[in-house]
């Protein structure tokens, strides 16, 4: 009798455990998995485009609601933002040191980590936007040191001084690159002689390959990756070339000299900050200082290229461009302190419009509207993507912070985050 009773009790307990397990599994299945929806410079695909929906189509007078702001706590810099699993990451210069900050979604500092000396030359401050991958963060300082850190704690996992190891050549405004993660590699461009670009093992920092065929200096751009046939290809901009590199081996597939089509006499030191953009089988590059841009059509396997067209109007300074419905949108360079807003046809390079609005600056896109940010006075506008005209829906002014408005905005879970030097702001842009 006792054995039977014990058996019944154990059976009942087992049923309860199974039921609880099933219930827990169902509950877990209903809980959204945290997503890192802005995991690197210029968003998920490095193209300035957010996939979020349900955002405001028009802002109230004075702009969207300011949820919170942080001032004088994140140092000096032009770094943009990375938002992953409830944490906001950015970098700042504090007492000549680079600090990586992690804020929670209420603007409270969760941790901060000194990752070494940072850029104190011309336009001093941090440049690198952290790149998130599999629980780790990667940054590159202004002197070409790559650092890998634990995203939850800020503990340094490894670091590689690319200036010392690969002979990084000096450039006037410091290395301004955000790391690119491809499979098991971290891609960076120290601009060493015989090692313009290098790939490091993302777990250990060990060298995987170097571009032996290149001796270009680094520019101020961040590379991108795309696939053509069997090849995974890195598109990058150096001081003198647009280059395509095999991501697995580091072999240079092709390069095109800016001197062959850029004739701007305002850019004697080859300053080429904007990242390339890949879309619909082609690569678009642009550069300010009257240089303009070019469209490249790689072969089916990416090992060769054809230059389709060249444009002189959209000579983007460093605010980036977005590609929407067959058109390229961004601002151009008229001088270091002035620029207009431009739309080009993707296929032909035809100028659809060139319009004066406040000033040049960063651009991103989300839920049917462009976010255009004036770098001089901080005007931030919602603009309809319309190849016929530059159509402002709403605008307001970012008043907190100082220096140039060079940080690119980021969007995550219905909130727009803006970094302006020592200030960080969060604005509610969700419609509901």
Steps between C-alpha positions, in 0.01 A plus 500: 500500500781737590680422174183563300442828679856616441466404134182705470667800663806476274278462194298805597817699561637396161178611330521836676865541395420415140208741505715777643767431240247520218354820647847651538587409143178659374565815702859521376378455145272800546773721645677692221867413474698819565624633167799720431328718244778758466813288554757711318575824318199603285281211605452128433642509145721809520272677253319740736171313462284385793238225465279643776137584434222678690697824531366855502430639155506854632656647811328736743606862492837516668581143409428153642484446875840508670503193727832580663839654439849456639752783492867530593529130582617339178805698404578667172454332166322448171416135558150387411297245697453125524187364672487131594290301749402797714840673504622807312870514411718791390853629548641827632830674570563567871840634613667378177361149553241313299203391710238251383168571671202271553173674591169337581180607322435764767834672446675357807863394461527123549874486452786692341838370387830669420632338181816710467623830353267670251527762230611843626610647167291717269128470584591305814255242626393146428398391151423131528147369550508166687408191299304228682534129419415192709530665840811702416575857400776614266648850473792658311667802654639798309847345504392169341476283812220240483341398830252218573288526817230307679169672419345430842792594723740711292791268581771510232541162330782587261662797329728544199708809429479514120734797479773302672423166333415611145668839470192720478584816308409833658193683373407853604170438681568158647358156423123550483381146432232286660591128495333264254427142611494232229450140613789438747700811406531864602585720203695821548703739285818614677654617171835330542747466215421155364214467748242764414222273627526212746271229636531390863344197662203644687549268799878531546625801304744283307578605142299311237618690190642830374457665160854456370417659164404836654708772663237775510447711808172471684232753424224592747251243378356171630485198264194293406451139385291345223471167319549439128477141379725284720695797635449711809647838418608803702450839336716770653637846438865586557672835450543436128278209389167324513599137568329160500659230714424131543374478859630145548855542370578872495580487129440829319247425226498843341567865572415826330707813546312813600742698284347339190170682548521734801620843400412708803786740574370555856608154620879481463536265796251237386235526771233237429282441807164353380453124504419326171144373447402173330159468337346304214830349387700824498732696730467878537773719644515874556738757641482872580724792401363519143605140430156343455409133476501195276289191442675163461349186357698192615507190281286198593776368727618846611856459372470772234306824470357756264469865593144585388483872564663792679323791669646828630194641678455260794850537642399383847719629782448243779128485576445189287222424251192277490365304202120499470283374212769547238630837619801621700439767766760697692668837539791644304804715574507865396755593764603364840215700649230463236322243284172430321273194491503289186312214334653285222355225284669173601523356149625806312637751750260763369451789742134506605542804723754707694331702774618740767374410851687618808827309449655166406516217752409141592201316354318179600162348409215326683136412430454701185685817600854633493661657806726785382729667754659842444857484628536872571197606707353160587175519304361145473223443244259233384511504120292309245708296254386676185722524190306807392586720799648521850177491700532575874214366712620609847815633661642608834839604636743296709618754759699284741869430448759702309731491197390363161190279474692216336368197691246299297164442675392145588149350536404213730162382628316820420767729642738726308838548666720798415860551610634855487849516647460475880118465483281194439125537442212256463180604317177304482403459134259206536154585371321325789 
